[in-house]
Amino acid sequence: MALAGAAAGVDAFGEVPHRIMASAYLGRGDHASAWRVYARYQRLLKRELGLEPSTEFRALVEALK
């Protein structure tokens, strides 16, 4: 988890570290933290680049709504 967080800090727009963090939280049963990782990344992409996370990342957390 710490390594994925560090990677996300180096490349804020890189999806893989964010997806790994969300998956790790889900694996621990921490759905709220997984959703926060996704929502924070989604807001960043939308605000800075006008993009959305990948279909794979959305599917990972979609059931948490």
N, C-alpha and C positions, 0 to 999 in steps of 0.2 A: 504494500500500500504506500509506504513512504517513497519507494522508488518511482512509482507511477505519479505521485504528487510532485516529486522533484522534476520529472520529465515534463509534466504539464506546466510547471513554473518556467522551464526553459523555452518551451514552445506552446504558448497559450492557445494557439489555434489548432494544434495537433489533436486529432480526435482520439487516437489510440490510447494515450495515457488516461484520458478522461473516461473512456469506455472501460479500461482495465480497473480504474478506481471504482466505478459504479458496479462492475461485476463483483469486485471483491467485497464491497458493502453488501450486495445482494447475497453473496455466499455466506456472509456472517448473519444474515437475517435483518440487516439494518436498512430497511427500505427507505426511510426518511433521508438518510445520508446519500443513498444512491440517487434519489430524486433530486436532492440539492445539487449534486455534481452535474447531473444532466441539465437541470434548469439554469444553472450558472453558465454552463458551456453554451447552451442554446441562446441565452441573452447576449453573450459575448459575440457569437457568430452573427446574430441578427443585427446587432448594433454596429459592429465594426465592418462587416463584410456583406451584409444583406443575405446571408445564407442560413440554412437549417442543418442540423446534424444529419448524418446518414440514416437511411432506412433501418440499418442494423442497430444503430444506437437507439433510435426511437422505439424499435420493437423490444429492445432489452428492458426499457422502463415503462412502456405503454401500459402494461398491466397494473402498474402502481397507482394510476390515476384514481 
